[in-house]
Amino acid sequence: MSYTKNDMVYDDYSWTTRYTNDDPKVTGEPDSTLLNRKEGWEMLYFINKCGEKWNWAQNSIEAYKKLEKTIRQKVPSDIRSQQRIKTWIEENYKSFWNTI
């Protein structure tokens, strides 16, 4: 993972859920699993997975920070699954990316 806990913009996360490589719930793809936007480990996993899918450079911390802010500030709260959040960002980022 390239984006770490120390890189994160917000400091109000809980850090109780931890993914492991052998967790059968982790498919490696954003899916129908709901994303808890206040759970740090879930956010880190999702942010890094999106960066990987979008072929972002490992050292593009500012882009990862923008993605974190986008998820917390821009994605409507009624969009909750990982896949729907990813899709919403892909469809809407051009309207706000340079301002976040």
Sine and cosine of phi, psi and omega as CSV:
sin_phi,cos_phi,sin_psi,cos_psi,sin_omega,cos_omega
0.00,0.00,0.64,-0.77,-0.02,-1.00
-0.99,-0.17,-0.50,0.87,0.02,-1.00
-1.00,-0.09,0.80,-0.60,-0.11,-0.99
-0.88,-0.47,0.16,-0.99,0.04,-1.00
-0.82,0.58,-0.64,0.77,-0.01,-1.00
-0.94,0.35,-0.36,0.93,0.00,-1.00
-0.99,0.12,-0.31,0.95,-0.19,-0.98
-0.91,0.42,0.57,-0.82,-0.05,-1.00
-0.96,0.27,-0.72,0.69,-0.10,-0.99
-1.00,-0.02,0.51,-0.86,-0.01,-1.00
-0.88,-0.47,0.28,0.96,-0.04,-1.00
-0.97,-0.23,0.34,0.94,-0.01,-1.00
-0.98,0.20,0.49,-0.87,0.26,-0.97
-1.00,-0.07,0.45,-0.89,-0.08,-1.00
-0.80,-0.60,0.85,0.52,-0.10,-1.00
-0.96,-0.27,-0.49,0.87,-0.03,-1.00
-0.99,-0.12,0.81,-0.59,-0.01,-1.00
-0.80,-0.60,0.80,-0.60,0.06,-1.00
-0.99,0.10,0.59,-0.81,0.13,-0.99
-0.85,-0.53,0.33,-0.94,-0.05,-1.00
-0.90,0.44,-0.42,0.91,-0.03,-1.00
-0.98,-0.18,0.25,0.97,0.03,-1.00
-0.95,0.30,0.88,-0.48,-0.05,-1.00
-0.92,0.39,-0.28,0.96,0.03,-1.00
-0.98,0.20,-0.28,0.96,-0.03,-1.00
-1.00,-0.02,0.93,-0.37,-0.07,-1.00
-1.00,-0.08,-0.27,0.96,-0.04,-1.00
1.00,-0.05,-0.08,1.00,0.02,-1.00
-0.77,-0.64,0.61,-0.79,0.16,-0.99
-0.86,0.51,0.77,-0.64,-0.10,-0.99
-0.70,-0.72,-0.43,-0.90,-0.06,-1.00
-0.98,0.19,-0.02,1.00,0.05,-1.00
-0.88,0.48,0.71,-0.70,0.03,-1.00
-0.95,0.30,0.65,-0.76,0.02,-1.00
-0.99,-0.14,0.85,-0.52,0.09,-1.00
-1.00,0.08,0.95,-0.32,-0.10,-1.00
-0.96,0.28,-0.05,1.00,0.05,-1.00
-0.93,-0.37,0.06,1.00,0.04,-1.00
-0.98,-0.20,0.92,-0.38,-0.12,-0.99
-0.85,0.53,-0.71,0.70,-0.04,-1.00
-0.91,0.41,-0.60,0.80,0.04,-1.00
-0.91,0.42,-0.69,0.72,0.01,-1.00
-0.89,0.45,-0.70,0.71,0.02,-1.00
-0.86,0.51,-0.72,0.69,0.01,-1.00
-0.86,0.52,-0.76,0.65,-0.06,-1.00
-0.91,0.42,-0.71,0.70,0.01,-1.00
-0.87,0.50,-0.74,0.68,0.00,-1.00
-0.92,0.40,-0.61,0.79,0.01,-1.00
-0.91,0.42,-0.67,0.75,0.05,-1.00
-0.89,0.45,-0.72,0.70,0.03,-1.00
-0.84,0.54,-0.64,0.77,0.04,-1.00
-0.91,0.41,-0.72,0.70,-0.01,-1.00
-0.89,0.46,-0.59,0.81,-0.04,-1.00
-1.00,-0.02,0.14,0.99,0.05,-1.00
0.84,0.54,0.65,0.76,0.06,-1.00
-0.97,0.25,0.52,-0.85,0.06,-1.00
-0.91,0.41,0.58,-0.81,-0.01,-1.00
-0.86,0.51,-0.47,0.88,-0.07,-1.00
-0.99,-0.17,0.27,0.96,-0.03,-1.00
-1.00,0.03,0.86,0.51,-0.09,-1.00
-0.87,0.50,-0.60,0.80,0.00,-1.00
-0.89,0.45,-0.61,0.79,0.05,-1.00
-0.91,0.41,-0.65,0.76,0.04,-1.00
-0.90,0.43,-0.63,0.78,0.05,-1.00
-0.89,0.45,-0.66,0.75,0.05,-1.00
-0.89,0.46,-0.63,0.78,0.02,-1.00
-0.91,0.43,-0.68,0.73,0.05,-1.00
-0.86,0.52,-0.73,0.69,0.02,-1.00
-0.90,0.43,-0.62,0.78,0.03,-1.00
-0.87,0.50,-0.73,0.68,-0.01,-1.00
-0.88,0.48,-0.66,0.75,-0.07,-1.00
-0.99,0.17,-0.55,0.84,-0.14,-0.99
-0.97,-0.26,-0.53,0.85,-0.18,-0.98
-0.95,-0.30,-0.63,0.78,-0.04,-1.00
-0.92,0.39,0.82,-0.57,0.01,-1.00
-0.82,0.57,0.62,-0.78,-0.09,-1.00
-0.91,0.41,-0.34,0.94,0.02,-1.00
-0.99,0.13,-0.08,1.00,0.11,-0.99
-0.99,-0.12,0.93,-0.37,-0.20,-0.98
-0.84,-0.54,-0.40,0.92,-0.02,-1.00
-0.98,0.19,0.47,-0.88,0.00,-1.00
-0.83,0.56,-0.73,0.69,-0.04,-1.00
-0.90,0.45,-0.69,0.72,-0.01,-1.00
-0.92,0.38,-0.59,0.81,0.06,-1.00
-0.90,0.43,-0.73,0.68,0.02,-1.00
-0.86,0.51,-0.72,0.70,0.00,-1.00
-0.90,0.44,-0.69,0.73,0.02,-1.00
-0.86,0.51,-0.70,0.72,0.01,-1.00
-0.89,0.46,-0.71,0.70,0.00,-1.00
-0.87,0.50,-0.59,0.81,-0.04,-1.00
-0.99,0.12,-0.35,0.94,-0.15,-0.99
-0.85,-0.53,-0.15,0.99,-0.16,-0.99
-0.86,0.50,-0.50,0.86,-0.04,-1.00
-0.89,0.46,-0.42,0.91,-0.04,-1.00
-0.98,0.19,-0.24,0.97,-0.06,-1.00
-0.60,-0.80,-0.18,0.98,-0.18,-0.98
-0.82,0.58,-0.65,0.76,-0.05,-1.00
-0.97,0.24,-0.18,0.98,-0.02,-1.00
-0.97,-0.23,-0.08,1.00,-0.05,-1.00
-0.99,-0.13,0.00,0.00,0.00,0.00
